[in-house]
Amino acid sequence: MSKICEITGKKAMTGNNVSHSNLKTKRKFDVNLFKKKFYWVEQDCWISLNISANGLRTINKIGLDAALKKASDKGFINL
């Protein structure tokens, strides 16, 4: 399972660890992901999503159906 948010499409980024002597080594910034179940009223079923904290806020703001439709239009999820 890849570490990608199914609502916002966020994925891991790369960057540098910078030491006190200013040496730089590569590192990875992971996404703050949760595996969460939602009840989808329009389809009358439970769905399980890997979503980030930002994706959870999006669902709380615009609703599950609108968030799934927006993610499907952008190609993050297949419905």
Secondary structure by P-SEA (a helix, b strand, c coil): ccccccccbbbbbbbbbccccbbbbbbbbbccccbbbbbbccccbbbbbbccaaaaaaaaaccaaaaaaaaaaaccccc
